[in-house]
Amino acid sequence: MPEYSVSTEALYQGNHIRGMEMHPETIPCFLTTAFTMKGFKEVQETYDTKGYTYIRTRNPNRTALGEVISCLEGGEESLVFSSGMGAITTTLMALLEPGDHVICNANIYGETFCVMTQILKKCGVEVTFVDYQNTEDIAKAVRPNTKLIYSEVFSNPTLTLVDLRAVSALAHQNGALLMVDNTFTSPIAIRPIDFGADIVINSLTKFLNGHSDAVGGAVTTTQALCDKIQSVAMLLGTPGDPFSSWLIHRGINTASVRIPQQMHTAERLAQVLSQNKHVSKVNHPSLPTYPQKELADSMFGKNGYCAMLSFIVPEDLEKIDQFMLALKFPRYAPTLGGLHTTLSHPVTSSHMGVPDETRRKMGITPGMIRVSVGIEDADDLAADFENALKVFD
């Protein structure tokens, strides 16, 4: 049998619903809270085969979407949740016990940081934050009760890269699991499981859905771990709803076309911004000035690195406001991964609560702007940014 690309395989996943006699071209949306049965024999058979009973337990749209995600991420099984945070919190609740220890990347998504410092603390789980740029620092933080090591692929918004091979080796040498949030990058760019990750999280709201019209999350891991997580998800009420799952399934079918274009457009925009006299720094792994260039090239393939970038302009909030108003296409948005290019200002959004001195040590200044690149023509987008930057003249 010939080997097919992941993008082709994924396009044909999740299209066959058990028990359906017809085979529609696109999967229907099952907007039902329950599936009825006629008698005890059918009830028993349905439960024995893990069939469809109640919406919180299982739903055909979640199953179908999970199959696609498992194909893209290269994992055994995927569960679909009501949000990315639902996927993160449910997984942590399912796999951690009081007295366990977690090592977390210090440069992490703000709400994940809050889960680590507030929710896990209430559960008797201790968390140590470490700068993952030096694997030796992670090794020093390991304890006998370290159960989990957590990270994203790139940090937000500085795009500092994590050496997943090195961190996964460290985790497994110490009997811990490596859990990686792949939202910023997506499996179109990189599959953390290929680098040794045990658990992969995706906020489906972002690049994989891509259309800014549905909220969802996913965890991809082994069947055994999914079984543990599923039982907790039912009790917490975090599984995704059918309509959002259907929308995300529809969006994910074009991810292998959309996301590479977005990543390559990001490369073009990063190059143009790096040559602009008003921009002091651009954070994107495609640039020769990227501090971890060799590592990035060893981890990413032909599709590109990432459709996210950040850059620094003079610390003049009035001028930055004028710059945003001068842009024709991008708008400010508190999310990422959509069809349209959007901006955010970390100092007044994601890192607003972080002291200025701490932010600057992380490389985040009041002049930093984060960009989520959409599917606009690369030259049009670059010209728009160059024109808007003239406000700093």
C-alpha positions in Angstrom: 0.0 0.0 0.0 1.3 3.5 -0.8 1.9 6.0 2.0 -0.3 9.0 1.8 0.3 12.5 3.3 -1.2 13.3 6.7 -3.2 16.1 5.1 -4.9 13.7 2.7 -5.5 11.0 5.4 -7.0 13.6 7.7 -9.5 14.7 5.1 -11.0 11.2 5.1 -11.1 10.7 8.8 -14.3 11.1 10.9 -16.7 10.6 7.9 -18.2 7.2 8.9 -20.6 7.2 11.8 -21.3 3.8 13.4 -24.9 2.7 13.0 -25.7 5.0 10.0 -26.9 3.2 6.9 -26.4 6.2 4.6 -23.0 7.8 3.9 -23.4 11.6 3.4 -20.7 13.6 1.7 -20.3 15.7 4.9 -21.1 14.6 8.4 -24.4 15.8 9.7 -24.6 17.8 12.9 -26.2 15.7 15.7 -28.1 18.3 17.7 -29.6 15.8 20.1 -29.1 15.5 23.9 -29.6 11.7 23.8 -29.9 8.6 21.7 -32.9 6.4 22.5 -32.9 2.6 22.7 -35.8 0.1 22.5 -35.1 -2.4 25.2 -32.7 -3.8 27.8 -30.7 -5.8 25.2 -30.1 -2.8 23.1 -29.2 -0.7 26.1 -26.7 -3.3 27.3 -25.1 -3.6 23.9 -24.8 0.1 23.5 -23.1 0.5 26.8 -20.8 -2.5 26.2 -19.7 -1.1 22.9 -19.3 2.5 24.1 -22.0 3.5 21.8 -23.9 6.8 21.7 -26.3 7.4 24.7 -26.1 10.8 26.3 -24.5 13.9 24.8 -22.0 14.5 27.7 -20.8 10.9 27.4 -20.3 10.6 23.7 -21.5 12.4 20.6 -20.8 11.5 16.9 -19.5 15.0 16.1 -17.0 14.9 18.9 -15.9 11.4 17.8 -15.5 12.5 14.2 -13.5 15.6 15.1 -11.3 13.6 17.5 -10.4 11.1 14.7 -9.2 14.0 12.5 -7.1 15.5 15.3 -5.6 12.2 16.2 -4.6 11.8 12.5 -3.0 15.2 12.4 -1.2 14.9 15.7 -0.1 11.3 15.2 -1.7 10.2 18.5 -3.7 7.1 19.4 -6.8 9.0 20.6 -8.2 12.5 21.0 -10.9 13.9 23.2 -12.8 17.1 22.3 -13.6 19.7 24.9 -15.7 22.9 25.3 -12.5 25.0 25.1 -8.7 24.8 25.2 -8.8 25.6 28.9 -11.3 22.8 29.4 -8.9 20.4 27.8 -6.0 21.6 30.0 -7.8 21.7 33.3 -9.5 18.4 32.8 -6.3 16.6 31.9 -4.5 18.0 34.9 -7.4 17.0 37.2 -7.4 13.5 35.8 -3.7 12.8 36.0 -2.5 14.6 39.1 -3.0 13.7 42.8 -2.4 15.7 46.0 1.3 15.6 46.7 2.4 15.5 43.0 4.8 18.0 41.6 4.7 19.7 38.2 7.4 21.6 36.4 6.0 24.4 34.1 7.6 26.7 31.6 7.9 30.1 33.1 6.9 31.7 29.8 3.4 30.3 29.6 -0.1 31.4 28.6 -1.6 33.7 31.3 -4.6 31.6 32.1 -2.6 28.4 32.2 -0.3 30.2 34.7 -3.4 30.9 36.8 -4.5 27.2 36.7 -1.0 26.2 37.9 -0.8 28.8 40.7 -4.4 28.8 41.8 -6.3 25.7 40.9 -3.6 23.1 41.4 -2.5 24.8 44.6 -6.1 24.1 46.0 -5.7 20.5 44.9 -2.4 20.0 46.8 -0.2 19.9 43.7 3.0 21.9 43.8 4.3 23.7 40.7 7.8 24.9 40.0 8.3 27.5 37.2 11.5 27.2 35.1 12.9 29.1 32.1 13.0 26.3 29.6 15.8 27.8 27.5 18.3 25.8 29.6 17.4 22.2 29.9 19.8 21.9 32.8 17.6 24.2 34.8 14.6 21.9 34.2 16.7 18.9 35.4 17.6 20.8 38.6 13.9 21.3 39.4 13.0 17.6 39.1 11.9 15.9 42.3 11.1 12.3 43.2 7.4 13.2 43.0 7.6 15.1 39.7 4.6 13.7 37.7 4.3 16.1 34.8 6.4 18.6 32.8 4.4 21.2 31.0 5.2 23.6 28.1 4.1 25.3 24.9 6.2 24.9 21.7 6.7 28.6 21.5 6.3 31.1 24.3 3.8 33.9 23.9 4.6 36.6 22.7 8.4 36.4 22.5 8.4 33.1 20.5 11.1 31.5 22.5 11.4 27.9 21.4 11.5 24.8 23.6 13.7 21.9 22.7 11.0 19.2 22.9 13.4 16.3 22.2 15.6 17.3 25.2 12.7 18.0 27.5 10.9 14.8 26.6 14.1 12.7 27.3 14.5 14.4 30.6 10.8 13.8 31.5 11.0 10.1 30.6 14.3 9.6 32.4 12.5 10.7 35.6 9.3 8.8 35.1 7.3 12.0 34.3 4.9 12.8 31.4 5.5 15.6 29.0 2.4 17.7 28.2 2.7 20.2 25.3 0.3 22.9 24.2 0.5 23.0 20.4 -2.0 25.9 19.9 0.4 28.5 18.7 2.0 26.2 16.1 -0.7 23.5 15.3 0.1 20.0 14.0 0.4 21.4 10.5 3.7 22.9 11.6 4.9 20.4 14.2 3.7 17.3 15.9 5.0 17.2 19.5 4.4 13.5 19.8 7.0 12.9 17.1 9.5 14.6 19.5 8.5 12.5 22.5 5.6 14.4 24.0 3.0 12.2 25.8 0.1 14.6 25.8 -0.7 17.3 23.3 -3.2 20.1 23.8 -4.8 22.2 21.1 -7.2 25.2 21.5 -9.3 24.4 18.5 -10.7 27.9 18.7 -7.5 29.2 17.0 -5.7 28.0 13.9 -7.3 24.5 13.5 -10.8 25.9 13.3 -9.5 29.1 11.7 -12.8 30.8 11.1 -13.3 32.6 14.5 -16.8 31.1 14.9 -16.4 28.3 17.4 -14.8 27.6 20.7 -13.2 24.2 21.5 -10.2 22.3 22.7 -8.6 18.9 22.4 -6.2 16.5 24.1 -4.3 13.9 22.1 -2.6 11.1 23.9 -2.7 7.3 24.4 -6.0 5.4 24.6 -5.2 4.5 28.3 -4.7 8.1 29.3 -7.8 9.2 27.3 -9.9 6.7 29.2 -8.8 8.3 32.5 -9.4 11.8 31.2 -12.8 11.0 29.7 -14.3 9.9 33.0 -13.2 13.1 34.6 -14.4 15.2 31.7 -17.9 13.7 32.1 -18.0 14.7 35.8 -16.6 18.2 35.2 -19.0 18.8 32.3 -16.2 19.9 29.9 -16.9 17.9 26.7 -17.5 19.9 23.6 -21.0 20.5 22.2 -22.1 19.0 18.8 -22.5 22.2 16.9 -19.1 23.6 17.8 -17.6 20.3 17.0 -19.3 20.3 13.6 -18.1 23.8 12.9 -14.5 23.0 13.9 -14.6 19.8 11.9 -15.6 21.8 8.8 -12.8 24.4 9.5 -10.1 21.8 10.1 -10.6 20.3 6.7 -8.9 23.3 5.1 -6.2 23.6 7.8 -3.5 22.0 5.6 -4.2 24.7 3.0 -4.7 27.7 5.2 -2.0 27.4 7.8 1.0 26.9 5.5 -0.1 30.1 3.7 -0.4 31.9 7.0 3.1 30.7 8.1 4.8 31.7 4.8 3.1 35.1 4.9 4.3 35.5 8.4 7.9 34.9 7.2 7.4 37.6 4.5 6.0 40.0 7.0 8.8 39.3 9.5 11.4 39.9 6.8 9.8 43.3 5.8 9.4 44.4 9.5 13.0 43.5 10.3 14.2 46.0 7.6 12.0 48.9 8.8 13.9 51.7 10.5 11.2 52.1 13.2 11.3 48.4 14.3 14.1 47.5 16.7 13.4 43.8 16.9 11.3 41.1 15.3 10.6 37.7 16.9 10.1 35.0 14.3 12.1 31.8 13.7 12.4 32.3 10.0 14.8 35.2 10.5 18.6 34.7 10.5 18.8 36.8 13.6 16.5 34.5 15.6 18.5 33.3 18.6 17.4 29.6 18.3 17.6 29.4 14.5 19.5 26.1 14.4 17.0 24.5 16.8 14.1 25.9 14.9 15.4 24.5 11.6 15.9 21.1 13.1 12.3 21.0 14.5 10.2 22.4 11.6 9.7 21.3 8.0 8.7 22.7 4.7 5.2 24.0 5.8 6.8 26.8 7.9 7.5 27.6 11.5 4.6 29.6 12.9 2.0 32.1 11.8 2.6 34.2 14.9 5.2 37.0 15.3 6.0 40.0 17.5 7.9 43.1 16.9 9.1 46.2 18.9 8.6 49.8 18.0 9.3 52.9 20.1 7.6 53.0 23.5 5.1 55.7 22.6 1.5 54.5 23.2 0.0 57.4 21.4 2.0 56.6 18.3 1.2 52.9 18.6 -2.5 53.8 18.7 -2.0 55.9 15.6 -0.2 53.0 14.0 -3.1 50.6 14.6 -5.6 53.1 13.3 -3.5 53.6 10.1 -3.7 49.9 9.3 -6.2 49.0 6.6 -6.5 45.3 7.2 -5.5 44.1 10.7 -7.6 44.9 13.8 -7.0 44.4 17.5 -8.4 41.2 18.8 -8.0 39.2 22.1 -7.5 35.9 20.2 -5.5 34.5 17.3 -5.5 32.0 14.4 -8.3 33.4 12.3 -8.5 34.1 8.6 -7.9 37.8 9.2 -4.6 39.2 10.5 -5.1 40.5 14.1 -2.9 42.4 16.6 -2.6 42.5 20.3 -0.5 44.6 22.7 0.9 42.3 25.4 1.6 45.0 28.0 -2.1 46.0 28.0 -3.6 42.5 27.5 -2.0 39.1 28.2 0.8 40.5 30.4 -1.0 43.5 31.9 -0.7 42.1 35.5 3.1 41.4 35.2 5.4 44.0 36.7 7.3 46.1 34.2 10.7 44.9 35.4 9.7 41.3 35.0 8.1 41.9 31.6 11.3 43.5 30.3 13.4 40.6 31.5 11.1 38.4 29.4 11.7 40.7 26.4 8.2 42.3 26.6 8.2 46.1 26.4 5.4 48.7 26.0 6.6 48.9 22.4 5.9 45.2 21.6 3.1 44.3 19.2 2.0 40.7 18.6 0.6 39.7 15.2 -1.5 36.7 14.3 -1.1 36.4 10.5 -4.2 35.6 8.4 -4.6 34.6 4.7 -4.3 38.0 3.1 -1.9 38.4 0.2 1.6 38.6 1.6 2.7 41.7 -0.4 -0.6 43.5 0.5 -0.1 42.8 4.2 3.5 43.9 4.2 2.7 47.1 2.3 -0.1 47.8 4.8 2.3 47.5 7.8 5.0 49.6 6.1 2.6 52.4 5.4 1.2 52.4 8.9 4.7 52.5 10.5 5.2 55.9 8.8 3.3 57.4 11.8 6.6 57.0 13.7 8.5 59.3 11.2 
